[in-house]
Amino acid sequence: MSDTKSDSEEEVKRKKQKRLCVYRDQWENTFDFITKDSANAHRAFCKICRKGFSISHGGPDHQKLEKLSKKNQTLSMFLNRDILTTDDEKIIAAELVQVYHGAKHSIPYTTTDCNGKLCSVIFPDSKIANKISLGRTKASSIAFNVLAPASLEDIVNKLKDDIYFSISTDASNHGNIKLFPILVRFYTPDIGLRVALLDFYEDPNEKAVDIFTNLKTRLEGFDLKMDNISSYSADNCNVNFGIHHSVYQLLLKENPNILPAGCPAHLLHNTVKHSMQRCDFDVENLVLKVYGHLSYHSQRVQKLKEFFMDADLEYQNITRHVTTRWLSLYPAVEKLLGSLTVLQEYFLSLGDNCPVALLKYFDDDNIKKTECYLGFFHNTLRMFQDAILLLEKEEVLCCETFDIINGLRNKIKQRIDDEFLGFACSNAMKNLESEDKESTKKNLMLFYKNALKYLEDHFDFSDNNHLSVLRIFSLKSMFSFSELTEAASKLKLIDRLDMDKLYDEYCVIKDMLKSLIEEKQQSAPEKVLSAYEQWHKLFKSMKEAPGFLNIFQMMSSIPPSNSSTERVFSLCGNAWTDSRNKLSVEHVKAELQIKINFKIKCTEFYDFVLNNKNILKCAKSQNKYSFKKKP
């Protein structure tokens, strides 16, 4: 009996024993709301109710955890409200598209207050339209904190991948604010040639050291390497490209391989302006005076329209010319020349009320000379206009810049040799007296010579110019490996390339390039591929040419002109109007980044964001509101 009693006492004693168990990480796979208690390894911590509880009996108390789970089910669902359903995604995508459309077309955010309510009225049967909730605060927050950062994400990730890119900047005033954009240009085989707005900031200081400091600081803010900068593009002025102290010289200290990329389009504009200053006939003054006389006077315009009706001609508005705009003078001259007879009749009909400054152009003694000069400038300015338009194209490569400028130079030389002044000018000159004819012809030939001299003084036409050496990439004819080596040297890539491997790549690619060149020569003019399109076609089909790709990425990143920054200022003016004067610089930057960096049509943007879960999640999150962000 004693033995039996002893055994039962030991059994009871064993049952009453408890062991402390250590927290196991694998429990989090089953119960996602618990985690380890940092203060006690024998306790668990509930993330929902923010309380700890003990673990005993060799494992978790399943009944207790299950009860706790059910108790906090509603709270857990509330905390996980960012988990999107299909309907939620469509609603958010619709809101994103509305904001994107507004940013693309510079539509004020105040319209979203009405637009959201309007959609539910116009489309009462649509579940999505009835659930859209988009006011001005939400719309501006989505543009600033969601779409603008999203437009930069892929671009910055590409630039961090050790590819070459150029930086472009310029300065412009908006009222009393001095604004600077920072643009990058780069190439990858998957997305092609891209120009993107990296930053847009305000700074009253425009000294070389200030511009350089801003460039360096903001590039480092994106974790971009100065060593990957291929070139610096800016306006042709001393602060940017001065020999002793300039932005370019400061950049060279950071990266000695950076190439200068001025603005040939600006050079051509200055060539015309400089040559006109030495011309007896002030065509700019004529354009400005005629526009000033008619632009803000409805009665004068109405009277002019009657003269057009009497001449059985369609009325044409006189085009405004802005002296700092590269492309405004030619269309203004074209309109004047086409309406010259009607304009003469109108101004002579004014009698003593005709402005003296205009009468000297339109009276009977001078109208023939006016027609002669307008015919000359119409022919001459078209040459410069065509060259500038080519340089402004985004897909034009720097290897084509030399031929564009040199082609214009040759046209001017040919006109000097042939004494060709344009057909309209030559016809009008027949009506001049012999003395006036000789003086006019001499003056017009002097315009050609001044333009040629200015162009040759400010552009390097020698073979030593890196733009001349890079012409081989225009693919007008096949190039040799020695020419490729010289191009790599001008791009300062010799020390960064394995030249032996590059030769092997050249041997493989040579036949492919020959076939592309032959195909181009045999194609109809409207089907001819540009140099960029040919290279892009090659790199998309051929993956094993890293050396060639490095050279092309370096070369293609150099912009042919600084027109992209001028385009930013035009877009800024369209977005930052008097009716939207409460916009901050940061919000203008966000809209510009959306416009420039996203190359997607509004109709295609819905599918794009619907397939991009990160953008949808950010748009759903409360963090899109700056005032709700935690520091």
C-alpha positions in Angstrom: 0.0 0.0 0.0 2.8 2.4 0.9 4.4 1.8 -2.5 1.1 2.6 -4.3 0.7 5.8 -2.3 4.2 6.9 -3.0 3.8 6.3 -6.8 0.5 8.4 -6.9 2.1 11.3 -5.0 5.0 11.4 -7.5 2.5 11.4 -10.5 0.6 14.3 -9.0 3.8 16.1 -8.4 4.9 15.7 -12.0 1.5 17.0 -13.3 1.9 20.2 -11.2 5.3 20.9 -12.7 5.4 23.9 -15.2 8.2 24.7 -17.6 9.1 28.2 -19.0 9.1 28.1 -22.8 11.2 30.4 -25.0 9.4 32.4 -27.8 9.6 30.8 -31.3 9.9 32.9 -34.4 7.9 30.4 -36.5 4.7 31.3 -34.5 4.6 34.5 -36.5 3.8 32.5 -39.6 0.5 31.3 -38.0 -0.3 34.4 -35.9 0.8 37.5 -37.9 -0.2 39.9 -35.0 2.4 38.7 -32.5 6.1 39.3 -32.1 8.8 38.6 -29.5 8.7 40.6 -26.3 12.0 42.5 -26.3 12.1 42.6 -22.5 11.3 38.9 -21.8 12.1 35.9 -24.1 9.3 33.9 -22.3 6.6 36.3 -23.3 4.9 37.3 -26.6 3.8 40.8 -27.6 0.5 41.6 -29.5 1.0 44.3 -32.2 -2.8 45.0 -32.3 -3.6 45.7 -28.7 0.0 46.6 -27.8 0.1 44.2 -24.8 2.3 41.3 -23.7 1.2 37.9 -22.5 3.0 34.8 -21.1 3.8 31.6 -22.9 3.5 28.4 -20.8 2.9 24.6 -20.9 5.5 24.0 -23.7 3.9 26.1 -26.3 1.3 28.9 -27.0 -2.0 28.8 -25.4 -4.0 28.2 -28.6 -7.4 28.9 -27.0 -6.2 32.2 -25.6 -4.6 33.3 -28.9 -7.7 32.3 -30.9 -9.9 34.3 -28.6 -7.5 37.3 -28.8 -7.5 37.0 -32.6 -11.3 37.1 -32.8 -11.5 39.9 -30.3 -9.2 42.1 -32.5 -10.5 41.0 -35.9 -12.3 44.3 -36.5 -9.3 46.4 -35.4 -6.9 44.3 -37.5 -9.1 44.9 -40.6 -9.0 48.6 -39.9 -5.3 48.7 -39.5 -4.9 46.8 -42.8 -7.1 49.2 -44.8 -4.3 49.8 -47.3 -4.8 46.2 -48.6 -6.6 46.9 -51.9 -9.4 45.0 -53.6 -10.0 45.1 -57.3 -12.7 47.8 -57.1 -10.5 49.9 -54.8 -7.7 49.7 -57.4 -9.9 50.8 -60.2 -11.2 53.8 -58.2 -7.7 54.9 -57.2 -6.5 54.4 -60.8 -9.3 56.6 -62.0 -8.3 59.3 -59.5 -4.7 59.1 -60.5 -5.6 59.5 -64.2 -7.6 62.6 -63.5 -4.7 64.1 -61.6 -2.3 63.0 -64.4 -4.6 64.5 -67.1 -4.8 67.8 -65.1 -1.0 68.0 -64.7 -0.4 67.2 -68.4 -2.8 70.0 -69.6 -2.2 72.5 -66.7 -5.7 72.3 -65.5 -6.2 74.0 -62.1 -6.7 71.8 -59.0 -9.8 73.7 -58.1 -11.7 72.0 -61.0 -11.3 68.6 -59.2 -13.8 69.8 -56.5 -16.5 70.0 -59.1 -15.3 67.3 -61.4 -15.6 64.5 -58.7 -19.3 65.4 -58.1 -19.9 65.9 -61.8 -18.7 62.3 -62.6 -21.3 60.7 -60.3 -24.1 62.8 -62.0 -23.0 62.1 -65.6 -22.3 58.4 -65.0 -24.9 57.4 -62.4 -24.6 53.7 -63.4 -20.8 53.5 -62.8 -19.6 52.1 -59.5 -16.2 53.7 -60.0 -17.6 57.2 -60.9 -19.8 57.2 -57.8 -17.0 56.4 -55.5 -14.4 58.9 -56.8 -13.5 61.3 -54.1 -11.0 63.8 -55.4 -10.7 67.4 -54.2 -8.1 70.0 -54.7 -6.1 69.0 -51.6 -6.0 65.3 -52.5 -5.3 66.0 -56.2 -2.3 68.3 -55.4 -1.0 65.8 -52.8 -1.2 63.0 -55.4 0.7 65.0 -57.9 3.3 66.2 -55.5 3.9 63.1 -53.4 2.9 60.2 -55.7 3.1 60.9 -59.4 6.1 63.2 -59.4 8.3 60.8 -57.4 7.0 57.9 -59.5 8.1 59.7 -62.7 11.6 59.8 -61.3 11.9 56.4 -59.7 12.8 54.3 -62.9 15.0 57.1 -64.3 17.1 57.5 -61.1 17.5 53.7 -60.8 18.7 53.6 -64.4 21.2 56.4 -63.8 22.5 54.5 -60.7 23.4 51.6 -63.0 26.7 53.2 -64.0 25.5 54.6 -67.4 26.7 57.9 -68.8 24.4 60.9 -68.6 24.6 64.6 -69.4 23.3 67.5 -67.3 21.7 70.6 -68.7 20.6 73.8 -66.9 19.8 77.4 -67.6 18.3 80.3 -65.7 15.0 82.2 -66.2 12.8 84.6 -64.2 9.2 84.1 -63.3 8.3 87.5 -61.9 11.0 88.1 -59.2 11.9 84.5 -58.9 15.0 83.1 -60.5 14.4 79.4 -61.6 16.9 76.7 -62.6 16.0 73.3 -64.1 18.3 70.3 -64.0 17.8 67.9 -66.9 19.5 64.6 -67.7 19.9 62.9 -71.0 20.9 59.2 -71.3 20.4 56.1 -73.4 19.6 52.4 -72.6 18.6 49.7 -75.1 15.3 49.0 -73.3 13.8 52.5 -73.0 15.9 54.3 -75.7 17.0 57.9 -75.6 15.5 59.9 -72.7 15.5 63.4 -71.5 14.2 63.8 -68.0 13.7 66.6 -65.5 15.7 65.7 -62.4 15.1 68.9 -60.4 13.7 72.4 -60.6 14.6 74.9 -58.0 14.7 78.6 -57.0 17.9 80.5 -56.3 18.5 84.2 -56.6 22.2 83.7 -57.0 23.5 82.8 -60.4 27.3 82.9 -60.0 29.3 80.0 -61.2 30.0 78.7 -57.8 26.3 78.8 -56.8 25.2 76.9 -59.9 27.9 74.3 -59.4 27.1 73.8 -55.8 23.4 73.3 -56.6 24.2 70.8 -59.3 26.6 68.8 -57.1 24.4 68.8 -54.0 21.2 67.8 -55.9 22.9 65.1 -57.9 24.4 63.7 -54.7 20.9 63.9 -53.2 19.8 61.3 -55.8 23.0 59.2 -55.1 24.2 59.9 -58.6 28.0 59.8 -59.4 29.8 62.8 -60.8 32.1 60.3 -62.6 29.2 59.3 -64.8 28.5 62.7 -66.2 29.4 62.8 -69.9 28.9 66.5 -70.6 27.6 69.8 -69.3 25.1 71.7 -71.5 24.1 75.3 -70.9 23.8 78.7 -72.5 26.9 80.1 -74.3 28.0 82.6 -71.7 31.1 83.1 -69.5 29.4 82.0 -66.3 28.9 78.6 -67.8 32.0 78.1 -70.1 34.5 80.8 -69.2 38.1 79.8 -69.4 39.2 80.8 -65.9 36.2 80.5 -63.6 33.0 79.0 -64.7 30.6 76.1 -63.9 32.3 73.9 -66.5 35.8 74.5 -65.0 34.4 73.7 -61.5 32.8 70.5 -62.9 36.2 69.5 -64.5 37.8 69.5 -61.0 35.2 66.8 -60.0 35.4 64.9 -63.2 38.1 65.7 -65.8 36.3 63.7 -68.5 33.3 66.0 -68.8 32.9 67.5 -72.2 31.5 71.0 -73.0 28.2 71.1 -74.8 27.1 74.6 -75.5 24.0 75.6 -77.5 24.5 75.7 -81.3 20.9 76.8 -81.7 21.6 79.8 -79.6 24.7 80.4 -81.7 22.6 80.5 -84.9 20.2 82.9 -83.3 23.1 85.2 -82.3 24.5 85.0 -85.8 21.4 86.4 -87.3 21.0 89.1 -84.6 24.7 90.2 -85.0 24.4 90.4 -88.8 21.2 92.4 -88.7 22.8 95.0 -86.5 25.1 95.9 -89.4 22.3 95.9 -92.0 20.7 99.2 -93.2 17.2 97.7 -93.1 16.0 97.0 -89.6 13.5 94.2 -90.2 13.0 93.5 -86.5 11.9 97.1 -86.0 9.4 96.8 -88.8 7.9 93.6 -87.4 7.6 95.0 -83.9 6.2 98.4 -85.0 3.5 96.7 -87.2 2.5 94.3 -84.4 2.5 97.1 -81.8 0.2 99.3 -84.1 -2.4 96.5 -84.6 -2.2 94.1 -81.6 -4.3 95.9 -79.0 -6.6 98.1 -81.2 -9.8 96.3 -82.4 -10.9 99.3 -84.6 -7.6 99.3 -86.5 -7.8 95.5 -87.0 -11.4 95.8 -88.3 -10.3 98.4 -90.8 -7.4 96.2 -91.9 -9.8 93.3 -92.4 -11.8 95.4 -94.8 -8.7 96.0 -96.9 -8.2 92.2 -97.0 -11.8 91.7 -98.1 -11.4 94.3 -100.9 -8.3 92.5 -102.1 -10.2 89.1 -101.9 -7.6 87.8 -99.5 -8.0 85.9 -96.2 -7.1 88.0 -93.2 -3.9 86.9 -91.4 -3.0 88.0 -87.9 0.4 89.7 -87.7 2.7 87.3 -85.8 4.4 88.6 -82.6 8.2 88.6 -82.6 10.1 88.2 -79.3 13.8 89.3 -79.7 15.0 86.5 -77.4 13.1 83.8 -79.1 15.0 81.8 -81.7 12.1 80.9 -83.9 9.8 83.9 -83.9 11.3 86.2 -86.6 10.9 84.0 -89.7 7.1 83.4 -89.4 6.6 87.1 -88.6 8.5 88.1 -91.8 6.6 85.5 -93.8 3.3 87.0 -92.7 4.5 90.6 -93.5 5.7 89.6 -97.0 2.4 87.8 -97.8 0.3 90.8 -96.7 2.6 93.6 -97.9 0.4 95.1 -100.6 -2.7 95.2 -98.2 -0.6 96.6 -95.4 0.7 99.4 -97.7 -2.8 100.4 -98.7 -3.9 100.4 -95.1 -1.1 102.6 -93.7 -1.3 105.0 -96.6 -5.0 105.4 -96.0 -4.2 106.7 -92.5 -2.8 109.8 -94.0 -1.2 112.1 -91.4 -2.2 109.6 -88.7 0.2 107.0 -90.0 3.2 106.6 -87.6 6.4 108.1 -89.1 8.3 105.0 -88.1 6.1 102.9 -90.3 5.6 105.4 -93.2 9.3 105.1 -94.1 8.7 101.5 -94.9 5.4 101.7 -96.7 5.4 105.0 -98.7 5.7 104.8 -102.5 9.4 105.7 -102.5 10.4 102.9 -100.1 7.9 100.1 -100.6 9.9 98.5 -103.4 13.0 98.4 -101.2 10.9 97.0 -98.3 9.7 94.2 -100.5 13.2 93.5 -101.6 14.5 93.2 -98.1 11.6 91.2 -96.8 12.1 88.8 -99.7 15.8 88.4 -98.9 15.2 87.8 -95.2 12.4 85.4 -95.9 14.8 83.3 -97.9 17.8 83.7 -95.6 16.0 83.2 -92.3 14.5 80.0 -93.5 18.0 78.5 -93.7 18.6 79.3 -90.1 15.1 78.3 -89.1 15.5 74.8 -90.6 18.9 74.3 -88.9 17.6 75.4 -85.5 14.6 73.1 -85.8 16.9 70.1 -86.6 19.0 70.9 -83.5 15.9 71.1 -81.3 14.8 67.6 -82.1 15.1 65.3 -79.1 16.3 62.3 -81.1 19.0 64.2 -83.0 22.4 63.0 -81.8 25.4 65.3 -81.2 27.3 63.4 -84.0 24.9 65.2 -86.4 25.5 68.6 -85.0 28.7 69.3 -87.0 27.1 68.5 -90.3 24.0 70.7 -89.6 26.2 73.7 -88.7 28.6 73.0 -91.5 25.7 72.6 -94.0 24.4 76.0 -93.1 27.9 77.5 -93.5 28.2 75.9 -97.0 24.8 77.3 -98.0 25.9 80.8 -97.0 29.2 80.4 -98.9 27.3 79.2 -102.0 25.0 82.2 -101.9 28.0 84.5 -101.7 29.7 82.9 -104.6 26.5 82.9 -106.7 25.3 86.3 -105.4 21.9 84.6 -104.8 19.6 86.8 -102.7 16.4 84.8 -103.1 13.9 84.7 -106.0 11.4 87.1 -104.4 14.2 89.5 -103.6 15.7 89.3 -107.1 12.3 90.0 -108.7 11.7 93.0 -106.4 15.2 94.3 -107.1 14.3 94.7 -110.8 12.0 97.5 -110.0 14.7 99.5 -108.2 16.7 102.3 -109.7 20.2 101.2 -110.7 21.8 103.2 -107.9 19.4 101.7 -105.2 19.9 98.3 -106.7 23.7 98.4 -106.3 23.6 99.7 -102.8 20.9 97.2 -101.7 22.7 94.3 -103.2 26.0 95.4 -101.6 24.2 95.7 -98.2 22.6 92.2 -98.5 25.9 90.6 -99.5 27.4 92.2 -96.5 24.8 90.5 -94.3 26.0 87.1 -95.7 29.6 87.9 -95.1 29.0 89.1 -91.5 26.9 86.0 -90.8 29.7 83.7 -92.2 32.4 85.5 -90.2 30.4 85.3 -86.9 29.7 81.7 -87.4 33.3 80.8 -88.2 34.6 82.8 -85.2 32.3 81.1 -82.7 32.2 77.5 -83.9 35.2 75.2 -84.4 35.0 73.8 -88.0 38.4 72.1 -87.7 38.9 68.3 -87.7 40.1 68.7 -84.1 36.6 69.4 -82.9 35.2 66.4 -81.1 31.9 66.9 -82.9 33.7 66.5 -86.2 35.3 63.2 -85.1 32.0 61.9 -83.8 30.4 62.2 -87.3 31.2 58.5 -87.9 28.2 57.6 -85.8 25.8 59.3 -88.2 26.2 56.1 -90.3 26.4 57.9 -93.7 29.2 55.5 -94.5 31.1 52.7 -92.9 33.9 53.7 -90.5 37.2 52.0 -89.7 38.4 50.8 -86.3 41.0 53.5 -86.3 38.3 56.1 -86.7 36.4 54.4 -83.8 39.5 54.6 -81.7 39.9 58.3 -82.4 36.2 58.8 -81.4 36.7 56.9 -78.2 39.7 59.1 -77.5 37.7 62.3 -78.0 35.1 61.0 -75.6 37.9 60.3 -73.1 37.0 56.6 -72.9 40.3 55.0 -73.9 41.3 54.3 -70.3 37.9 53.0 -69.4 37.5 50.5 -72.3 39.2 47.2 -73.2 40.3 48.1 -76.7 41.1 44.5 -77.7 37.6 43.4 -76.8 36.3 46.5 -78.6 38.1 45.4 -81.8 36.4 41.9 -81.5 33.1 43.6 -81.1 33.8 45.8 -84.2 34.5 42.8 -86.3 31.2 41.2 -85.3 29.1 44.4 -85.7 30.8 45.7 -88.9 28.7 43.6 -91.3 25.5 44.5 -89.4 26.3 48.2 -89.7 27.1 47.8 -93.4 23.6 46.3 -94.0 22.0 49.1 -92.0 23.8 51.7 -94.1 22.9 50.0 -97.4 19.2 49.6 -96.3 19.2 53.4 -95.5 20.6 54.3 -98.9 18.0 52.1 -100.7 15.0 53.3 -98.7 12.5 55.8 -99.9 13.0 59.3 -98.3 9.9 59.0 -96.1 11.1 55.6 -94.7 14.7 56.4 -94.0 15.7 55.7 -90.4 17.5 58.4 -88.5 21.0 57.7 -87.0 19.5 57.2 -83.6 16.8 54.7 -84.9 19.5 52.7 -86.7 21.7 52.4 -83.5 18.7 51.7 -81.3 17.6 48.9 -83.7 21.1 47.4 -83.5 21.4 47.4 -79.7 17.9 46.0 -79.2 18.9 43.0 -81.4 22.5 42.6 -80.2 23.3 42.1 -76.5 26.9 41.1 -76.6 28.6 44.5 -77.3 29.3 46.2 -74.0 32.2 48.3 -75.4 30.2 49.6 -78.3 27.2 50.3 -76.0 29.4 52.3 -73.6 30.7 54.5 -76.5 27.2 55.0 -77.9 25.8 55.8 -74.4 28.5 58.4 -73.9 28.0 60.0 -77.3 24.2 59.9 -77.4 23.9 61.5 -73.9 25.6 64.7 -75.2 22.7 67.0 -76.2 22.9 68.7 -79.7 21.6 71.9 -78.1 20.2 73.3 -74.9 16.7 73.6 -76.3 15.3 71.1 -73.7 15.8 73.6 -70.9 14.1 76.3 -73.0 11.2 73.9 -73.4 11.0 73.5 -69.6 10.5 77.3 -69.2 7.8 77.3 -71.9 6.0 74.5 -70.0 6.5 76.4 -66.8 4.9 79.5 -68.2 1.9 77.4 -69.4 1.5 75.8 -65.9 2.2 78.8 -63.7 -0.3 81.3 -65.1 -1.8 84.4 -63.4 -4.9 82.3 -62.5 -2.6 79.8 -60.8 -0.4 82.2 -59.0 -0.7 80.5 -55.6 1.3 77.5 -56.8 4.7 77.0 -55.1 7.9 76.2 -56.9 7.8 72.7 -55.5 4.3 72.1 -57.0 5.3 73.5 -60.3 8.3 71.2 -60.3 6.0 68.2 -59.6 3.8 69.1 -62.6 6.8 69.6 -64.9 8.2 66.2 -63.9 4.9 64.6 -64.6 4.7 66.3 -68.0 8.3 65.6 -69.1 9.3 62.3 -67.4 6.1 60.3 -68.2 6.0 59.5 -71.9 2.5 58.0 -71.6 -0.7 59.3 -73.2 -3.6 60.1 -70.8 -5.7 57.3 -72.4 -2.9 54.8 -71.7 -2.1 56.0 -68.1 -5.1 54.1 -66.6 -3.7 50.7 -67.5 -0.2 51.8 -66.5 -1.2 52.7 -62.9 -3.6 49.7 -62.6 -0.6 47.4 -63.2 1.7 49.3 -60.9 0.8 48.2 -57.3 3.4 50.6 -55.7 1.8 53.7 -57.2 -1.7 52.5 -56.2 -0.5 51.8 -52.6 1.1 55.2 -52.3 -2.0 56.9 -53.6 -4.1 55.0 -51.0 -1.8 55.7 -48.1 -2.3 58.7 -45.8 1.4 59.5 -46.3 0.6 61.3 -49.5 -0.5 64.2 -47.5 2.6 66.2 -46.5 0.9 67.6 -43.3 0.3 64.0 -42.1 3.8 62.7 -42.7 5.7 61.8 -39.6 9.1 63.6 -39.2 
